[in-house]
Structures are given as C-alpha cells and as structure tokens.
Amino acid sequence: MQCDLTGAQILRPGGLVPDVVSLSGGVFVKTPQNRRIDLSGYWVLPGIIDIHGDGFERHLAPRRGAVKNLDAGLVATEAELAVNGITTAVLAQFYSWEGGMRSPEFALAFLSAWSNMAGQFDTDLSVQLRFETHMLDHYTQFYDLVCRFQVRYVVFNDHVPHQALAAGKKPPRLTGQALKSGRNPQEHLRLLAEMHARSAEVPAALQGLSRRLQARHTLLGSHDDTDATANALARGLGAMICEFPETKVAAEAAVTTQRSVVLGAPNVVRGGSHNGNVSAADLARRNLCAALASDYHYPSLRFAALALAKDIGLARAWGLISSGPARILGLSDRGSLEIGMRGDFVVLDPDSQRVMATFAKGRPSYLTGAVAERFL
C-alpha cells in the first residue's frame, strides 16, 4: 500500500506528536505518497512484537484432545494476533515430559504445520521451543528437531518437582498431570522420580547441547530463574534471555550480567503474579525489564504498556512491546516508525484502547470500524 497517514498522533522516541507517516513498498518512506488517510483522533504506534506467547494453544485444541486441524488453528491464531495489534509473534511450544500439547509428539506435529504454512501469513510467526532439561534421553532427538525445522530460539526449562521428590512426598497436582499426559499416576510418578534421580547428569548434557545450539547461532534463554545462582548457570550456558524471573534478585542478577529480562504482560495487567512471584510492573519501573511477553493472553501486551505509560511514559512503555523485543530477537528492521523500517504499525483508539487497524509489512492484517472506512 502507498499512502500518507495524516492527522494522527504518531509515537516518536520522545512521545506522541502530530506528524505524518508515509508508506510505500512495505516500508516507511520519506517521500510523500499521493493518497492521504486521515486518522485524526487516533494514535499510530509501532506494531507489537510478542517475544513469547502460548495463547495459540486454545486455537489448536479448543477442547482437550480436540486436535484435528492444526493449519486451521494457526489461521485462527494469526487472526487473534492481528486483532490485538501484534505484527510479529514468537509461538512458544513445549518439548516436555508433561504430555498432551506439551509432548515431543505434539511439538513435531506443531512444527510440521507451522512449516507447511510458512509464507501464508502477513503476521511474522516464528517459533520458540521450550526444552525440559531433565529429558536426558531426548537430547539428540531434540537437537535434530531444531535442525530439521530451523528453529532459531530455544529456552531451557525445568518443571520437575524436585523439592517434593527429594523429600519423598507426592508432588502436587500429580493425578491431574498424569491424566493430562495419558499416564496413570503411578507411572507418572515413576517417570518424575527417574528424572530427578539423574539430576547430576544434566549440567554436562546441557553444556554439550548449548554448545551445539550456539554453533548454529540459536538464541538461548532460561525460564523461571529463582536466584543469582540460577542466573549464573544460565549465563554459563550462553542463555542471554531471562524469561519470567521469579524474584527481584534473579532479575537484578540477569541485568548485571547483560542478560535480557522478559516479563509477562498479564502480570502487569493483574497487578501482580498469579502464583506469588515478583511484580512485573515493579521490575519495569526499576529498569529491570527489556521486554514484555503475552505469555498466555495476547490483549495484555497493549494493556500492560498503556498501564505502565502512566509511570514511565508511553515511548518507553510501548518500547517494551516493540523496539525492546525487536532488539532481543535481532530484528533490526522493525520496532519503530522510522524511515526504512518495515511498515508494521497499529492504529489505536486512545479512549477505548481498542486496536482499529494493524498493518504488517505495509499490508492490512486487521481493519475495523471508522478506521476501516477511512482506508477503504
């Protein structure tokens, strides 16, 4: 599309200003175009970049076990992303002993569908694989999967309930987890105990895997760091992203060691963590956050940024869902409305906080209401 966006408040590094943005050939350009779109009363903001989200699961399996057409689920996912102003999304898929949609088998099915649908979306959809580190018998299989599908982002994860197992206690939610995984509770407990018993083997195996992944220039991260020790271990693996640290100490340690802290936008919207972890809003205000992620709720990204804008300003707050994640992911062609950048932008109604239009690479992925009439 070739056009000039006029009349709107445009987000620049210093904040919102009345300005004109021109589009041509899928990028922002300096030369005015011959078609003016009056967006008076609205804001034009950089397209949102979601660095970690698993909200797509409800589209792939509307009910547990109802997984029939993953292609259709990805189409529905892109539609929800566009409605929420997201122009680039990292789909966070588990590779876990937890089974179901987190199983190795489902990861393969998901990656196959994602690969088959490549190039069919305006929204840029990439993948993050979250690997459960105690699955020692799967290291080769996991690495082969990364290579086969050219996965560029891997996060190390450990959900084994070590504390309960070490104390000889029944782990919490054991029966529910077992049923979800398709195992009986006794079999599930035996699997957990076996993984826990081999914990001493994990560090060396992880070092080997991380070296192979780094040789492929794979972006590495860790998940749910609890303290400075966990941060040091992750930093030693080359995991330069710290996802959802559970404490302020862990976040401070990550920033001190030049790791990028990613926090959950739902945490900000809720006013705190749903499971008692550190407040994401508090860390963001203290400059201990490089990016916000949708986690499980795509609308939370813009709501969190707009909420934080009251304390840290809109430019800095919106940067947590645009330029911040772009920098972390190495996407130097997006994240701002500057000349030469990709034509990824959102038209927002500042009163309702509703997204009225989303453009990716200069093409509309979502248009509605009065703004749709102005474009059409």
C-alpha positions in Angstrom: 0.0 0.0 0.0 1.2 3.5 -0.8 -0.3 6.2 1.4 0.3 9.0 3.9 -1.1 8.7 7.4 -2.2 12.2 8.5 -3.9 13.8 11.4 -2.9 11.2 14.0 -0.7 11.4 17.0 2.5 9.5 16.0 4.7 7.7 18.6 8.2 9.0 18.3 11.2 8.5 20.8 10.1 11.5 22.8 6.4 10.6 22.9 3.3 11.3 20.9 3.5 14.1 18.4 1.3 15.3 15.5 3.1 14.0 12.4 2.8 12.3 9.0 3.9 8.8 8.3 4.3 7.6 4.7 4.2 4.1 3.4 5.4 2.6 0.1 6.7 -0.9 -0.8 6.0 -2.3 2.6 8.3 0.2 4.4 8.2 3.7 5.9 9.5 6.2 3.4 10.4 9.9 3.5 8.8 10.8 0.2 5.1 11.7 0.5 2.7 9.5 -1.4 -0.3 10.5 -3.5 -3.0 9.1 -1.1 -3.8 10.6 2.2 -5.5 8.7 5.0 -7.0 11.0 7.7 -6.5 9.3 11.1 -7.5 12.3 13.2 -8.4 11.2 16.7 -6.2 8.1 16.7 -2.7 7.1 17.6 -0.3 5.4 15.3 2.2 3.1 17.1 4.8 0.6 16.1 3.5 -2.9 15.5 3.6 -5.1 18.6 6.3 -7.8 18.8 5.3 -10.7 21.1 8.5 -12.4 22.2 6.8 -15.3 24.0 3.2 -16.5 23.8 1.4 -19.8 24.1 -2.1 -18.4 23.7 -2.3 -20.2 20.4 -2.9 -23.5 22.2 -6.6 -22.7 22.6 -6.9 -22.4 18.8 -5.1 -25.6 18.1 -7.1 -27.5 20.6 -10.4 -25.8 21.6 -11.0 -28.7 23.9 -8.6 -31.2 25.4 -7.9 -33.9 22.9 -9.8 -32.0 20.1 -6.7 -31.6 17.9 -7.7 -32.2 14.3 -6.6 -29.4 12.0 -3.5 -27.5 13.2 -3.5 -25.5 10.0 -6.9 -24.0 10.7 -5.7 -23.4 14.3 -2.8 -21.3 13.1 -5.0 -19.3 10.8 -7.3 -18.5 13.8 -4.2 -17.7 15.9 -3.0 -15.1 13.3 -6.4 -13.5 13.3 -6.3 -13.1 17.1 -2.8 -11.7 16.9 -3.8 -9.1 14.3 -6.9 -8.0 16.3 -4.5 -7.2 19.2 -2.0 -5.2 17.1 0.7 -7.9 17.0 2.7 -7.9 13.8 5.5 -10.3 14.9 4.9 -13.3 17.2 7.0 -16.0 18.7 4.9 -19.1 19.3 6.3 -20.8 22.5 5.9 -24.5 22.1 6.9 -27.0 24.8 9.0 -30.1 24.4 8.2 -31.7 27.7 7.6 -34.9 29.7 4.2 -33.3 30.7 2.5 -34.8 27.7 -0.5 -33.7 25.7 0.1 -30.5 23.8 3.5 -30.3 25.6 4.8 -33.6 24.4 7.6 -34.3 21.9 5.0 -35.8 19.6 2.8 -32.7 19.6 5.9 -30.5 19.1 6.7 -32.4 15.9 3.1 -32.0 14.7 3.0 -28.3 15.5 6.3 -27.6 13.8 5.2 -29.5 10.7 2.0 -27.5 10.5 3.9 -24.2 11.1 6.5 -25.1 8.4 3.8 -26.1 5.9 2.0 -22.7 6.5 5.2 -20.7 6.1 4.7 -17.6 3.9 0.9 -17.7 4.1 0.5 -15.0 6.8 1.1 -11.3 6.9 2.0 -11.6 10.6 5.5 -12.9 11.1 5.1 -16.1 13.0 8.3 -17.7 14.4 8.8 -20.5 17.0 10.4 -20.9 20.3 11.0 -24.4 21.7 11.0 -24.8 25.5 13.0 -27.9 26.3 12.7 -29.7 29.6 16.3 -30.2 30.7 15.8 -33.4 32.6 14.7 -35.4 29.5 18.2 -36.8 29.1 17.2 -39.5 26.7 15.8 -36.8 24.3 18.8 -34.6 23.8 19.7 -35.9 20.4 16.1 -36.1 19.2 15.5 -32.5 20.3 18.6 -31.2 18.6 17.6 -33.0 15.4 14.2 -31.3 15.6 15.7 -27.9 16.0 17.9 -28.5 12.9 15.1 -30.0 10.8 12.8 -27.1 11.3 15.5 -24.3 11.5 14.3 -23.3 15.0 16.1 -20.1 16.0 15.1 -19.7 19.6 15.4 -22.3 22.4 14.6 -21.9 26.1 15.7 -24.3 28.8 13.0 -25.2 31.3 12.8 -27.5 34.4 9.3 -28.3 35.8 10.3 -31.5 37.6 9.1 -31.1 41.2 12.5 -31.7 42.8 11.7 -30.4 46.3 8.7 -32.8 46.8 10.6 -35.8 45.3 13.7 -35.2 47.4 11.5 -35.2 50.5 9.8 -38.4 49.4 6.4 -36.6 49.1 3.8 -36.9 46.5 4.2 -34.0 44.1 1.3 -31.5 43.9 -1.2 -32.0 41.1 0.2 -35.4 40.3 -3.0 -37.1 39.4 -4.1 -34.2 37.1 -0.8 -34.1 35.4 -0.8 -37.8 34.9 -4.2 -37.8 33.3 -3.2 -34.9 31.0 -0.1 -36.8 29.9 -2.0 -40.0 29.3 -0.3 -42.0 32.0 -1.6 -43.5 35.2 -0.5 -41.7 38.4 2.0 -44.5 39.4 3.7 -44.5 36.0 3.8 -40.7 36.0 5.4 -40.6 39.5 8.0 -43.2 38.4 9.0 -41.1 35.4 9.4 -38.0 37.6 11.5 -39.9 40.2 13.7 -41.3 37.4 14.4 -37.8 36.0 15.0 -36.4 39.5 17.5 -39.3 40.3 19.5 -38.4 37.2 19.9 -34.7 38.0 23.6 -34.9 38.4 23.9 -35.8 34.7 22.0 -32.7 33.5 24.7 -30.0 33.7 27.2 -31.7 31.4 24.4 -32.7 28.9 23.2 -29.1 28.9 26.6 -27.8 28.2 27.0 -30.1 25.3 23.6 -29.2 23.9 24.1 -25.4 24.3 27.4 -25.5 22.5 25.8 -27.3 19.6 22.9 -24.8 19.5 25.2 -21.8 19.8 27.2 -23.1 16.9 24.0 -22.8 14.9 23.6 -19.2 16.2 20.5 -20.3 18.1 19.1 -17.7 20.5 19.1 -19.3 24.0 17.1 -18.4 27.1 16.2 -19.7 30.6 12.8 -19.8 32.2 11.7 -19.0 35.8 15.1 -18.2 37.3 14.8 -18.1 41.0 18.0 -16.5 42.2 21.6 -15.4 41.3 22.8 -19.0 41.2 20.2 -19.9 38.6 21.2 -16.8 36.6 24.9 -17.8 36.7 24.1 -21.3 35.5 22.0 -19.9 32.6 24.7 -17.3 31.7 27.3 -20.1 31.6 25.1 -21.9 29.0 25.0 -18.8 26.8 21.4 -18.2 27.6 21.2 -14.5 27.1 17.5 -14.2 27.7 16.0 -14.5 31.2 12.3 -15.3 30.9 9.9 -14.6 33.8 12.4 -14.5 36.7 10.5 -15.3 39.8 12.4 -12.8 42.1 13.8 -9.3 42.0 17.2 -10.8 42.9 17.1 -13.0 39.8 16.1 -10.1 37.6 18.9 -7.9 39.0 21.5 -10.7 38.5 20.4 -11.1 34.9 20.7 -7.4 34.1 24.1 -7.2 35.8 25.3 -10.0 33.6 24.0 -8.4 30.4 21.1 -10.8 30.0 17.7 -9.5 28.7 14.8 -9.9 31.1 11.4 -10.8 29.7 8.4 -10.4 31.9 4.7 -11.4 31.5 2.3 -8.7 30.4 -0.6 -10.4 32.2 1.4 -9.9 35.5 1.3 -6.2 34.8 -2.4 -6.1 34.0 -3.3 -8.2 37.0 -1.3 -6.0 39.3 0.9 -9.0 40.3 1.8 -12.6 39.6 -0.9 -15.2 39.7 1.4 -17.5 41.7 3.1 -15.1 44.0 6.2 -14.2 42.0 7.7 -10.7 41.8 5.7 -7.9 40.3 6.5 -7.3 36.6 5.3 -3.7 36.8 7.7 -3.0 39.7 10.6 -4.5 37.8 9.7 -2.5 34.7 9.6 0.7 36.7 13.1 -0.1 38.0 14.5 -0.6 34.5 14.8 -4.4 35.2 12.8 -5.3 32.1 13.8 -5.3 28.5 10.5 -6.7 27.0 7.0 -7.8 27.9 5.5 -11.0 26.6 1.9 -12.0 26.1 2.5 -15.3 27.9 -1.0 -16.8 27.7 -3.1 -13.6 26.9 -2.5 -11.6 23.7 -4.5 -8.5 24.6 -2.4 -8.0 27.7 0.5 -6.6 25.7 -1.1 -3.3 24.8 -3.0 -3.1 28.1 0.2 -3.5 30.1 2.1 -1.0 28.0 -0.6 1.6 28.4 -0.8 1.0 32.1 2.9 1.4 32.5 2.9 4.5 30.4 1.3 6.4 33.3 4.5 5.9 35.3 7.3 5.6 32.7 5.9 7.4 29.6 4.4 5.9 26.5 7.5 5.8 24.4 9.4 3.7 27.0 6.4 1.6 27.9 5.5 0.8 24.2 9.2 0.1 23.6 8.8 -2.9 25.9 6.4 -4.5 23.3 8.1 -3.1 20.1 11.7 -2.0 20.0 12.7 -3.9 23.1 11.8 -7.4 21.8 13.0 -6.5 18.3 16.4 -5.8 19.7 16.5 -9.0 21.7 15.4 -11.1 18.7 17.9 -9.4 16.4 15.1 -7.9 14.2 16.8 -4.7 13.2 14.1 -3.9 10.5 11.2 -3.3 12.9 10.1 -1.9 16.3 9.8 1.7 15.4 8.1 4.0 12.8 11.4 5.4 11.4 12.1 5.7 7.7 13.4 2.5 6.2 11.8 0.2 8.8 9.1 -2.3 7.9 5.6 -1.0 7.6 4.4 -2.6 10.9 2.1 -0.4 12.8 -1.1 -0.2 14.9 -3.9 2.4 14.8 -5.2 2.7 18.3 -8.3 4.4 19.7 -6.9 6.1 22.8 -10.2 6.3 24.5 -11.3 2.7 24.3 -7.7 1.3 24.0 -9.1 -0.8 21.1 -7.0 -1.7 18.1 -8.7 -0.3 15.0 -6.1 -1.3 12.4 -3.0 -3.5 12.2 -0.6 -3.4 9.3 2.3 -5.8 8.8 4.8 -5.1 6.0 2.5 -2.3 4.8 -0.4 -4.7 4.4 -3.6 -4.7 6.5 -3.9 -7.7 8.6 -6.8 -6.2 10.5 -9.2 -3.3 9.8 -12.5 -2.4 11.6 -15.0 0.4 12.2 -14.4 4.0 11.2 -10.8 3.5 10.5 -11.6 0.7 8.0 -13.9 3.2 6.2 -11.1 5.8 6.0 -8.8 3.3 4.4 -11.4 1.7 2.1 
